[in-house]
Amino acid sequence: MSDFLGAVLTPFDYVVSAPLVAWHEIFDGVLGAGPGWAWALAIVGTAVTVRILVLPLYVQQLRMRRELRKLEPQIKALEQTYGHDRELLAREQMKLVRAVGFRPLLSLVPLLLLGLVLVVLARMIDAVDKHAAPGESFRRGFLSDGDAWSLSQAKVAGARIVDTLVGSSQSETTVVVVVLIAVMCVAHVIAQRQEATLLPPTVAPLGVVEQKQPVMLYVLLIAMAVVSLVLAVGVLIFWATSKLWTVGQQRLLRDEPGSG
């Protein structure tokens, strides 16, 4: 099963490693003082690159929400007509939103793409941690053996980028991981609150856009924290950068014509 998964994800190694190596060359040339911060900033640059590439999908979602807002009077009319039959009401509401071209599953595409990149990066860093060594042949996408060895030795604030909290006894790793988890959780809460101002409330019951409940928010925060314990520092840097990007993106696009 692992071999099959590896074969499926191998092409994506090139997609993820391309911006990672390119950004590292840039920051290494600028900083020129050890591999640590150059690799950390390269991961940040990779996260920004990925988020820019999927930005058109988010903009399309915002514009679709504008169209959904226009349907609010019709949705309320359907509720008055079919309110006694929730199943029939749901079917009629879905017909209405599909009439404007909205496809609920398409709204998951950006999230799935980001999740895929996160998994590929996690596998890549794990492989670097386990197999990179001086004089050893290593290749993962565009990441050469020299790059892999450099990445395996890279530290940020004293924590190795390839280390995980559960796999390291270094206090520096604990501090860095806790800080990154805190950044992700705070950014996630802010993003959810900002998103609530963009979602059309009358459409939420349709299942088109799931209305986030406080309990679910806490569950997600706990899940993020638990998963982060087994993820490398480099992966958490990517994840935290992506979360912060979401907050900034929502603020910048809040007044975008397609946001309603």
C-alpha angles and dihedrals in degrees: 000000000000090000091052092048090048091052091050094049097042095090089053090056087073092048093053099036094051097070091034094058093039093052091045091055089051096048094039089055092048099042100030092179109110130312100270106087092028090062093041091053090044089058090049089050091050091052091050091048092052093047091051090051093053094041094098089059091054092047089051089053092052091051090049090053087057089057090047091053089057089059095058095100091050092047091052089050090053090051090055092048101041101021091118092060112051094184093052090044091054092050093050092047091051090051089053097050092043088055088069091050099258116152114188094205092056089063088066094057097088091048092048092049092051090047090051092052090048091053093047092049091048091052091047095051091044090053090049091051093050103037111022112107137146111280093007120124112243132167129169112163107306091339106112128202090261092051091047093052091047091050092047090057096042118118132188118195087347096305121113111240091225095051126102126208094244092045099049133066094194115118090213090062091051092051095047093046093048091049092049092048090050091050091050094048095047092046090048092053092048091047092051092050091048091047090054089064090055099047119093102237097209091056096051096085089059092072087239090115115013113230107229114234122206092243092052090048092055091046090053092048091052091046091051091050094048094047090048090062091071098038123095120252089248092056091049090051089055092046094047091048090051091050092050089047089055091055093049093043092054091051093048095045096041091097094036110130091243094054094073 
